Amino acid sequence: MGRKLILGAVAAVGLTANSGCLLNQYSSDPNVRMQQLLYNSEDLRQIGAEWRRFWFNDQPGHLTPERIHGGII
């Protein structure tokens, strides 16, 4: 029973430390915080294009004859 409580306490401390409860993610200086938020939002905006590029969804498909050469049909 004691081990479960200790493990639960360690897990709770680990989760709260990573979520920004104990250690702030952003600076307290408003200018630095605004720059950090801009960088973060730009990263979140770019992740969609990065995801499509990783899975090659942004490339043309080569399985249909219309897209391969154009002279087949």
C-alpha positions as a Markdown table, in Angstrom:
| # | Residue | x | y | z |
|---|---|---|---|---|
| 1 | Met | 0.0 | 0.0 | 0.0 |
| 2 | Gly | 2.9 | 2.4 | 0.8 |
| 3 | Arg | 4.6 | 1.7 | -2.5 |
| 4 | Lys | 1.4 | 2.6 | -4.4 |
| 5 | Leu | 1.1 | 5.9 | -2.5 |
| 6 | Ile | 4.7 | 6.8 | -3.2 |
| 7 | Leu | 4.4 | 5.8 | -6.9 |
| 8 | Gly | 1.2 | 7.9 | -7.1 |
| 9 | Ala | 2.8 | 10.9 | -5.5 |
| 10 | Val | 5.8 | 10.6 | -7.9 |
| 11 | Ala | 3.5 | 10.3 | -10.9 |
| 12 | Ala | 1.5 | 13.4 | -9.7 |
| 13 | Val | 4.6 | 15.5 | -9.2 |
| 14 | Gly | 5.9 | 14.4 | -12.6 |
| 15 | Leu | 2.7 | 15.2 | -14.4 |
| 16 | Thr | 2.2 | 18.6 | -12.7 |
| 17 | Ala | 5.8 | 19.6 | -13.3 |
| 18 | Asn | 5.4 | 18.9 | -17.0 |
| 19 | Ser | 2.1 | 20.6 | -17.4 |
| 20 | Gly | 3.3 | 24.0 | -16.4 |
| 21 | Cys | 1.9 | 24.0 | -12.8 |
| 22 | Leu | 5.2 | 24.1 | -11.0 |
| 23 | Leu | 7.5 | 25.4 | -13.7 |
| 24 | Asn | 6.1 | 28.0 | -16.0 |
| 25 | Gln | 6.4 | 27.3 | -19.7 |
| 26 | Tyr | 6.6 | 30.9 | -20.7 |
| 27 | Ser | 8.7 | 33.8 | -19.3 |
| 28 | Ser | 7.2 | 36.4 | -16.9 |
| 29 | Asp | 8.5 | 39.2 | -19.0 |
| 30 | Pro | 5.7 | 40.3 | -21.4 |
| 31 | Asn | 8.0 | 41.0 | -24.4 |
| 32 | Val | 9.8 | 37.7 | -24.1 |
| 33 | Arg | 6.5 | 35.8 | -23.5 |
| 34 | Met | 4.9 | 37.4 | -26.6 |
| 35 | Gln | 7.9 | 36.2 | -28.7 |
| 36 | Gln | 7.7 | 32.7 | -27.2 |
| 37 | Leu | 3.9 | 32.6 | -27.9 |
| 38 | Leu | 4.5 | 33.7 | -31.5 |
| 39 | Tyr | 7.1 | 31.1 | -32.1 |
| 40 | Asn | 4.9 | 28.4 | -30.5 |
| 41 | Ser | 1.9 | 29.4 | -32.7 |
| 42 | Glu | 4.0 | 29.4 | -35.8 |
| 43 | Asp | 5.2 | 26.0 | -35.0 |
| 44 | Leu | 1.7 | 24.8 | -34.5 |
| 45 | Arg | 0.7 | 26.4 | -37.8 |
| 46 | Gln | 3.5 | 24.6 | -39.7 |
| 47 | Ile | 2.9 | 21.2 | -38.3 |
| 48 | Gly | 0.0 | 20.5 | -40.8 |
| 49 | Ala | 2.3 | 21.0 | -43.7 |
| 50 | Glu | 5.1 | 19.0 | -42.0 |
| 51 | Trp | 2.6 | 16.1 | -41.4 |
| 52 | Arg | 1.5 | 16.1 | -45.1 |
| 53 | Arg | 5.2 | 16.2 | -46.2 |
| 54 | Phe | 6.1 | 13.3 | -43.9 |
| 55 | Trp | 3.3 | 11.1 | -45.2 |
| 56 | Phe | 3.8 | 12.3 | -48.8 |
| 57 | Asn | 0.2 | 13.6 | -49.1 |
| 58 | Asp | 1.5 | 16.8 | -50.7 |
| 59 | Gln | 3.0 | 14.9 | -53.6 |
| 60 | Pro | 1.0 | 14.0 | -56.7 |
| 61 | Gly | -0.2 | 10.4 | -57.0 |
| 62 | His | 1.3 | 8.3 | -59.7 |
| 63 | Leu | -1.2 | 5.5 | -59.7 |
| 64 | Thr | -3.7 | 7.0 | -62.1 |
| 65 | Pro | -2.7 | 7.3 | -65.8 |
| 66 | Glu | -3.9 | 11.0 | -66.0 |
| 67 | Arg | -1.2 | 12.1 | -63.6 |
| 68 | Ile | 1.7 | 10.1 | -64.8 |
| 69 | His | 2.3 | 11.5 | -68.3 |
| 70 | Gly | -0.9 | 12.9 | -69.7 |
| 71 | Gly | -0.4 | 11.3 | -73.1 |
| 72 | Ile | -1.8 | 7.8 | -72.2 |
| 73 | Ile | -5.5 | 8.6 | -72.5 |
